[in-house]
Amino acid sequence: MRFLSLFLLLTSCTQLTAIGVEDFVEIPMRDGVKLAANVFLPEKQQRSATLLIRTPYNKGTYLVGSYKVFLESGYSIVVQDVRGRYSSGGVFRPLVQEKNDGDDTLNWISRQPWSTGKVGMLGGSYLGIVQWQAALSQNPHLIAIFPVVSGSDEYRDRYYSRGGALKLGHRLSWIADNLKLPWPFRPDFQEYVRHVPLRTADRRATGRAIDSWQEALDHPSLDSYWRNRSTFDHLDKIQVPAFIVGGWYDNYVESDLDAFISLSRRSSAHRIVIGPWPHNQSAPYPSGISFGNDSGAPIRRYQLDWFHYWMHTPQPSEPFSGPRVRIFVMGANKWRDEDEWPLSRARPTSFYLTSEIGANSLQGDGRLSIHTPLRDDFDSWIHDPEKPVPTAGGAVCCDPKVLPWGPMDQRDVENRDDVLVYTSPPLKQDMEVTGPIRATLFVATSAPDTDYTAKLVDVFPDGHARNLCDGILRLRYRDGLSKPVPARPGEVYPVTIEVGVTSNLFRSGHRVRLEVASSNFPRFDRNSNTGRALANETTYRKAAQTVYHGRARPSRLILPVIPPPVIP
């Protein structure tokens, strides 16, 4: 959708004073295709460093007013439509074209009489993705990047997930908003996410076949097709410092953090900030939940400091000032600076699943305990993909009007019999959980393939159940995303679900809750339970699901608990 990034859309009609404005410059690419750009030059008539913004969402004619500070600070600004979008020539092939086109654009800027040859890049979402792609070219003129909510992996981020399920609502809503046929075609979100087979869902969403959608369906596993397109798999080629910004409720937060971890193994130059935000920092949550007046961050100031340091400091020898990691701790509603991620002081703490009558819905007696249960037992339910468990907020993308994002009360979901609910006793003292969340479950199914979902919830004393993060595992990928293996009906498998990542202070009197189910729709596509390829599947079957727990099969939620500070 058009507002897809955090404050970085280039469609405002605020005109800025500049010594030179060229609103339709054609920049030639190596294959002869010309990409359209606007060039904004500062008032002082001298060569200057340049900030490049590459967008698929329309460069427009003017520059957003919030960029005035960059012109006033002496930067030239180039805003470019990517290949095949709006005023640019060529065919739009999402992401695969951006490495070479970014490289060619950087070279063009370096040759201009107003350029010092130093270029920085900034922007969010797709505008952040193109920064990573340009950096992979190792162009010597690219000095620093500032990607916001960009992610770093095509398979795990933008199409599929860390558990192998398709990010259905995200992908279809994005192509519907950006690639649909002109008026009068009007896609309906509820219709196209429920359309089967998936093979023709792109036609329902856009009115035509979309190559990138078709190719994604042809490659449901993590294979060479995805590895060749992955930024994460090639981060060793990134030679420029990156200042990464993400949000706990953003679709890409896990790989934003993974990129920082990987880059930081080779250099301490990189920085990351994670706030309590969805994909759009400035958008309110549909639930009305707020994390306080301090939940924002001075991103523009960070950008000015970042680019000034790397582009105007001759051969920087001192490290960039400021913390390497800045995170917002929800619950406490405070920012905290760290020197590492993940936090080495976090203690993996297991909360074991148990029940006596059964954990089905809030009316069950599912419990979480820090003690290993002595009694072996199980909980079961029937999963009907025709009646999937609905998505209720979370790290979804990209239009909250059709797929609300962020924190929401989960009690309507938890009242379903096909959702297992495990809840701890009220906490006797505050407990901070910061880092990756995992759930290890012992499961069995009557189907040759199915899904298992897990969701971490903070339960308030009044019963309000706030989701923090969630994950999914497609059972065929229990041995790895590149190794699909059918399940044997009735066999018990130990599986680990990556539930996501968060930073949250569970207050005294609150309770920790884990939801377990077999769908989270339309955040993820529905598993047909047939074991066949889902792209062409039109038949859905019910599946009998079981989660075992107890001493022999200790299903558990594993939380990274931060010890309280020692007060001398």
VENFENHU-V570993 format. One record per residue. N is the residue number from 1. SS is DSSP state (a for helix, b for strand, c for the rest). PHI is phi in whole degrees, -180 to 180 (999 if undefined). OMEGA is omega in whole degrees, -180 to 180 (999 if undefined). Layout:
N|SS|PHI|OMEGA  N|SS|PHI|OMEGA
This chain:
1|c|999|-168  2|c|-65|-176  3|c|-91|-164  4|c|-47|-179  5|c|-101|-177  6|c|-81|175  7|c|82|-172  8|c|-115|179  9|c|-81|-172  10|c|-108|-177  11|c|-126|180  12|c|-73|-179  13|c|-108|177  14|c|-94|-179  15|c|-89|-176  16|c|-113|177  17|c|-75|178  18|c|-153|-179  19|c|-70|179  20|b|-150|177  21|b|-132|175  22|b|-117|-172  23|b|-97|174  24|b|-155|176  25|b|-99|179  26|b|-100|-177  27|b|-106|-177  28|b|-76|174  29|c|-97|-174  30|c|-63|180  31|c|-97|177  32|c|94|177  33|c|-69|-179  34|b|-111|180  35|b|-107|-176  36|b|-83|-180  37|b|-147|168  38|b|-107|179  39|b|-120|178  40|b|-119|-177  41|b|-112|-179  42|c|-70|-174  43|c|-66|-179  44|c|-72|-176  45|c|-84|178  46|c|-154|179  47|c|-65|-175  48|b|-143|170  49|b|-69|-173  50|b|-123|170  51|b|-110|-176  52|b|-109|176  53|b|-124|-180  54|b|-113|-171  55|b|-137|169  56|c|-94|-171  57|c|-106|175  58|c|90|177  59|c|-67|-179  60|c|67|179  61|c|-112|-177  62|c|-112|180  63|c|-108|178  64|c|-59|-174  65|a|-60|-178  66|a|-68|178  67|a|-87|-180  68|a|-57|-178  69|a|-62|179  70|a|-72|176  71|a|-63|180  72|a|-66|178  73|c|-89|173  74|c|97|179  75|c|-90|163  76|b|-85|-179  77|b|-129|176  78|b|-118|178  79|b|-117|-170  80|b|-126|167  81|b|-75|178  82|c|-69|-176  83|c|-53|176  84|c|79|-178  85|c|-118|175  86|c|53|-172  87|c|-87|-178  88|c|-88|178  89|c|-81|178  90|c|87|-178  91|c|-109|-180  92|c|-78|173  93|c|-121|-170  94|c|-48|170  95|c|76|-172  96|c|-67|-177  97|c|-92|-163  98|a|-80|179  99|a|-65|-178  100|a|-68|-179  101|a|-66|175  102|a|-65|178  103|a|-60|-179  104|a|-66|179  105|a|-67|177  106|a|-61|178  107|a|-64|179  108|a|-63|179  109|a|-60|-177  110|a|-63|-178  111|c|-89|-176  112|c|-79|-176  113|c|-65|180  114|c|-91|-173  115|b|-104|172  116|b|-83|-176  117|b|90|177  118|b|-102|-176  119|b|-132|170  120|b|-115|179  121|b|-127|179  122|b|-149|-179  123|b|140|-176  124|b|-122|179  125|c|61|179  126|a|-59|179  127|a|-69|173  128|a|-89|179  129|a|-58|-178  130|a|-65|176  131|a|-67|178  132|a|-60|-179  133|a|-64|178  134|a|-64|-180  135|a|-66|178  136|a|-64|179  137|c|-73|-178  138|c|58|178  139|c|-64|-175  140|c|-68|-178  141|c|-85|177  142|b|-83|-172  143|b|-101|-178  144|b|-159|179  145|b|-130|-179  146|b|-140|-178  147|b|-79|-179  148|b|-118|-178  149|c|36|-172  150|c|-106|-173  151|c|67|-178  152|c|-147|-176  153|c|-145|-176  154|a|-70|-177  155|a|-73|-173  156|a|-75|-176  157|a|-102|-161  158|a|-95|-179  159|a|-117|-179  160|c|-108|-172  161|c|-152|-179  162|c|-72|175  163|c|-112|174  164|c|91|177  165|c|-82|-179  166|c|-77|175  167|c|-80|-168  168|a|-64|-176  169|a|-61|179  170|a|-62|-173  171|a|-67|-177  172|a|-68|180  173|a|-68|180  174|a|-68|-179  175|a|-71|177  176|a|-64|-177  177|a|-76|-171  178|a|-109|-173  179|a|-124|-178  180|c|-71|175  181|c|-64|-180  182|c|-64|174  183|c|-47|19  184|c|-98|-180  185|c|-66|-178  186|c|-132|-179  187|c|-70|178  188|c|-115|-174  189|a|-56|-177  190|a|-63|179  191|a|-74|-173  192|a|-77|176  193|a|-75|179  194|a|-94|-176  195|c|-68|172  196|c|-130|-1  197|c|-77|177  198|a|-58|-177  199|a|-55|-178  200|a|-112|178  201|a|-66|178  202|a|-64|178  203|a|-67|178  204|a|-68|-177  205|a|-84|-173  206|a|-125|-175  207|c|89|-179  208|c|-159|176  209|c|-77|-179  210|c|-115|-175  211|a|-56|-176  212|a|-64|176  213|a|-67|-180  214|a|-63|179  215|a|-65|179  216|a|-62|179  217|a|-68|177  218|a|-72|-176  219|c|-131|-178  220|c|-74|179  221|c|-106|180  222|c|-79|-177  223|c|-119|-177  224|a|-63|177  225|a|-56|-178  226|a|-79|-178  227|a|-64|178  228|a|-66|-179  229|a|-95|-174  230|c|-75|169  231|c|-70|-175  232|a|-58|-178  233|a|-70|-178  234|a|-126|-178  235|a|-64|177  236|a|-65|178  237|a|-88|-179  238|c|-76|-177  239|c|-114|-178  240|c|-106|177  241|b|-69|-178  242|b|-122|171  243|b|-107|-172  244|b|-101|176  245|b|-125|179  246|b|-143|-179  247|b|-139|-178  248|c|-60|179  249|c|-107|176  250|c|-96|-179  251|c|-60|-171  252|c|-110|-169  253|a|-62|-178  254|a|-64|-178  255|a|-81|169  256|a|-60|179  257|a|-68|178  258|a|-62|178  259|a|-63|179  260|a|-62|179  261|a|-59|-178  262|a|-64|-179  263|a|-64|-176  264|a|-72|176  265|c|-67|-177  266|c|-108|-176  267|c|-158|176  268|c|-95|-176  269|c|-76|-170  270|c|-83|-179  271|b|-135|176  272|b|-147|175  273|b|-129|178  274|b|-124|-179  275|b|-111|-178  276|c|-86|-168  277|c|-117|166  278|c|-88|-178  279|c|-70|178  280|c|-122|-174  281|c|-59|-173  282|c|-87|-177  283|c|-85|176  284|c|-71|177  285|c|-76|179  286|c|-56|-180  287|c|-74|-176  288|c|83|180  289|c|-69|179  290|c|-128|177  291|c|-106|173  292|c|98|-176  293|c|-69|-178  294|c|-95|-174  295|c|-79|176  296|c|-81|179  297|c|-146|-179  298|c|-78|-175  299|a|-58|-178  300|a|-62|177  301|a|-65|177  302|a|-58|-179  303|a|-63|179  304|a|-60|-180  305|a|-64|-177  306|a|-63|-177  307|a|-72|177  308|a|-63|-178  309|a|-64|-173  310|a|-81|-174  311|a|-107|-178  312|a|-126|177  313|c|-94|-179  314|c|-64|178  315|c|45|-177  316|c|-55|179  317|c|-111|177  318|c|-86|179  319|c|-66|176  320|c|-59|-178  321|c|-70|179  322|c|100|-177  323|c|-69|176  324|c|-72|-178  325|b|-132|174  326|b|-130|-178  327|b|-124|174  328|b|-101|180  329|b|-92|178  330|b|-68|-174  331|c|88|170  332|c|-77|-179  333|c|56|-180  334|b|-138|173  335|b|-83|176  336|b|-143|179  337|b|-96|179  338|b|-133|179  339|c|-110|-176  340|c|-157|168  341|c|-152|-4  342|c|-70|-176  343|c|-78|-176  344|c|-68|-180  345|c|-81|178  346|b|-66|-180  347|b|-109|177  348|b|-60|-175  349|b|-124|-177  350|b|-90|171  351|b|-116|-171  352|b|-87|178  353|b|-82|175  354|b|-157|174  355|c|-162|176  356|c|-119|178  357|c|-79|-178  358|c|147|-174  359|c|-97|-176  360|b|-66|175  361|c|67|178  362|c|-65|180  363|c|-81|178  364|c|-82|-179  365|c|-120|177  366|c|-63|-177  367|b|-132|169  368|b|-112|-178  369|b|-138|177  370|c|-78|179  371|c|-103|178  372|c|-65|-180  373|c|-63|178  374|c|-83|-173  375|c|-99|176  376|c|-86|-178  377|b|-158|179  378|b|-154|172  379|b|-126|-176  380|b|-140|177  381|b|-160|175  382|b|-103|177  383|b|-97|178  384|c|-115|-178  385|a|-65|174  386|a|-75|178  387|a|-129|-173  388|c|-70|173  389|c|-68|-174  390|b|-78|172  391|c|-68|177  392|c|-131|-180  393|c|76|-179  394|b|99|-176  395|c|-87|-179  396|c|-105|-176  397|c|-154|15  398|c|-140|-180  399|c|-130|-177  400|c|-66|177  401|c|-72|180  402|c|-108|180  403|c|-140|-175  404|c|-57|-177  405|c|-112|172  406|b|88|-178  407|c|-74|178  408|c|-148|175  409|b|-71|-174  410|c|-96|-171  411|a|-65|176  412|a|-63|177  413|a|-65|-175  414|a|-73|177  415|c|-86|179  416|c|-83|179  417|c|-72|179  418|c|-94|174  419|c|-124|175  420|b|-85|-175  421|b|-126|179  422|b|-119|-172  423|b|-131|178  424|c|-80|168  425|c|-65|176  426|c|-57|-180  427|c|-70|180  428|c|-84|176  429|c|-150|179  430|c|-58|177  431|b|-138|177  432|b|-92|176  433|b|-119|-178  434|b|-139|178  435|b|139|179  436|b|-71|-179  437|b|-109|178  438|b|-132|172  439|b|-129|175  440|b|-103|-175  441|b|-124|172  442|b|-104|-169  443|b|-127|172  444|b|-145|-179  445|b|-146|175  446|c|-87|-174  447|c|-105|175  448|c|-75|173  449|c|-161|178  450|c|-163|179  451|b|-120|169  452|b|-129|180  453|b|-116|177  454|b|-142|-178  455|b|-140|177  456|b|-92|-174  457|b|-132|174  458|b|-101|-177  459|b|-98|-179  460|c|-81|-179  461|c|-57|179  462|c|-85|179  463|c|99|177  464|c|-54|-175  465|b|-115|-174  466|b|-98|178  467|b|-70|177  468|b|-110|179  469|b|-163|-178  470|b|-153|179  471|b|-155|-177  472|b|-148|171  473|b|-132|170  474|b|-83|-166  475|a|-59|179  476|a|-61|-179  477|a|-103|-179  478|c|-64|179  479|c|-100|180  480|c|133|-175  481|c|-70|178  482|c|-99|-175  483|c|-129|178  484|c|-69|-180  485|c|-133|179  486|c|-60|175  487|c|-89|173  488|c|-96|-177  489|c|-52|178  490|c|90|180  491|c|-77|-179  492|c|-91|-180  493|b|-120|168  494|b|-81|-179  495|b|-132|176  496|b|-119|177  497|b|-103|172  498|b|-78|-171  499|b|-86|-180  500|b|117|-177  501|b|-142|-178  502|b|-159|166  503|b|-140|-174  504|b|-147|173  505|b|-95|173  506|b|-77|-177  507|c|-72|174  508|c|-54|-177  509|c|93|175  510|c|-80|177  511|b|-126|176  512|b|-93|-179  513|b|-133|172  514|b|-122|171  515|b|-100|175  516|b|-127|180  517|b|-153|180  518|c|-129|176  519|c|-160|175  520|c|-151|-166  521|b|-113|14  522|c|-102|173  523|c|-53|176  524|c|-121|178  525|c|-70|179  526|c|-83|173  527|c|-85|-178  528|c|-72|-177  529|c|68|180  530|c|-95|-176  531|c|86|-180  532|c|-86|177  533|c|-60|-172  534|a|-79|-176  535|a|-60|-176  536|a|-111|-174  537|c|-76|175  538|c|-124|-178  539|c|-107|178  540|c|-118|-180  541|c|-126|174  542|c|-74|178  543|b|-136|175  544|b|-89|-174  545|b|-113|180  546|b|-140|170  547|b|-119|179  548|b|-94|177  549|b|-152|-179  550|c|133|-177  551|c|-67|-177  552|c|-73|-179  553|c|-132|-171  554|c|-80|174  555|c|-63|-173  556|b|-157|171  557|b|-100|-176  558|b|-114|-176  559|b|-112|174  560|b|-83|-175  561|b|-88|-180  562|b|-94|179  563|c|-62|178  564|c|-65|-180  565|c|-63|178  566|c|-82|180  567|c|-96|-178  568|c|-67|999
